Amino acid sequence: MTTDRIKEAVRAYYAQIAQERTSCCTSSCGCAAGYAEEVLASVPVEAQMGLGCGNPFALGALPRGATVLDLGSGAGMDCLIAAQHVGPEGRVIGVDLTPEMVALAQENARKVGLHNVTFVQGDIEALPLPECSVDVVLSNCVINLVPDKARAFAEAFRVLRPGGWLLVADLVRQGALPAYWEDDPEAYARCLAGTIPEADYLAAIEMAGLVIEAVTRAAVEGPIVSLQVRARRPL
Ligand SMILES: C[S@@+](CC[C@H](N)C(=O)[O-])C[C@H]1O[C@@H](n2cnc3c(N)ncnc32)[C@H](O)[C@@H]1O
């Protein structure tokens, strides 16, 4: 399948979820797995769509006053949580490919009266941000959807300030995937067919110049594994 076809399928799939306000909550999603009840209670239910596959905040506390970028911000849940970590003197930017998701995230931020959270439509393979402009890059269940993962990690490296963190939760695979997924656009959009082996995923992070500091994993289903990685751009 061409990269354009994959991106179009991904955009259409998440546009429908945003418009219908449906949660994906399939076997491939974590349905807000790993978040404390009080954290979930602090964000609007409309932002909790069960689209993540882990909890990137479990990898490290975000510093107050930090500028945070969320790659593939969806309905905005992790951005709204990040805003609580960084406080009013910090700033949070969510980038998402799907305009309908960006609109939903903006609506969710308005509901909680946050003015230091911005959502922009964009492709994480070509981030609309200057180099060395953010302290922390977050991402939750997104890079598996991106055809050129090396480019996405290179972009994360580019926008991070030296010493800044990448905190990522994502799905990878251990072993082979069913062959019929390869031609199934929905299998890509559902965070399945675009998964790559864990070793290749970690190598792509390192190839971008980031230094891996911590890795945790949990089985999801069959060959699909939920991975959480903390990596740092060296000083
Ligand atoms: C599984 S959802 C995860 C959303 C959010 N991170 C969360 O945890 O709730 C994947 C999101 O990534 C976005 N996405 C997919 N490919 C992208 C790309 N190349 N650039 C930016 N966003 C992308 C989709 O539009 C969708 O909102």
PDBQT file of the ligand as one rigid body, heavy atoms in Angstrom, charges set to zero:
ROOT
HETATM    1  C1  LIG A 301      -4.599   6.151  18.046  1.00  0.00    +0.000 C 
HETATM    2  S1  LIG A 301      -4.885   7.884  17.944  1.00  0.00    +0.000 S 
HETATM    3  C2  LIG A 301      -4.033   8.458  19.422  1.00  0.00    +0.000 C 
HETATM    4  C3  LIG A 301      -4.482   9.823  19.838  1.00  0.00    +0.000 C 
HETATM    5  C4  LIG A 301      -3.867  10.354  21.142  1.00  0.00    +0.000 C 
HETATM    6  N1  LIG A 301      -2.427  10.342  21.098  1.00  0.00    +0.000 N 
HETATM    7  C5  LIG A 301      -4.362   9.597  22.333  1.00  0.00    +0.000 C 
HETATM    8  O1  LIG A 301      -3.570   8.925  22.990  1.00  0.00    +0.000 OA
HETATM    9  O2  LIG A 301      -5.555   9.678  22.634  1.00  0.00    +0.000 OA
HETATM   10  C6  LIG A 301      -3.802   8.369  16.651  1.00  0.00    +0.000 C 
HETATM   11  C7  LIG A 301      -3.825   9.852  16.302  1.00  0.00    +0.000 C 
HETATM   12  O3  LIG A 301      -2.672  10.128  15.511  1.00  0.00    +0.000 OA
HETATM   13  C8  LIG A 301      -3.012  10.976  14.455  1.00  0.00    +0.000 C 
HETATM   14  N2  LIG A 301      -2.021  10.780  13.380  1.00  0.00    +0.000 N 
HETATM   15  C9  LIG A 301      -1.838   9.686  12.618  1.00  0.00    +0.000 A 
HETATM   16  N3  LIG A 301      -0.830   9.869  11.753  1.00  0.00    +0.000 NA
HETATM   17  C10 LIG A 301      -0.339  11.118  11.980  1.00  0.00    +0.000 A 
HETATM   18  C11 LIG A 301       0.687  11.896  11.386  1.00  0.00    +0.000 A 
HETATM   19  N4  LIG A 301       1.430  11.433  10.364  1.00  0.00    +0.000 N 
HETATM   20  N5  LIG A 301       0.896  13.152  11.853  1.00  0.00    +0.000 NA
HETATM   21  C12 LIG A 301       0.124  13.648  12.875  1.00  0.00    +0.000 A 
HETATM   22  N6  LIG A 301      -0.867  12.952  13.461  1.00  0.00    +0.000 NA
HETATM   23  C13 LIG A 301      -1.109  11.696  13.030  1.00  0.00    +0.000 A 
HETATM   24  C14 LIG A 301      -4.424  10.558  14.100  1.00  0.00    +0.000 C 
HETATM   25  O4  LIG A 301      -5.105  11.575  13.399  1.00  0.00    +0.000 OA
HETATM   26  C15 LIG A 301      -5.017  10.275  15.468  1.00  0.00    +0.000 C 
HETATM   27  O5  LIG A 301      -5.624  11.414  16.040  1.00  0.00    +0.000 OA
ENDROOT
TORSDOF 0
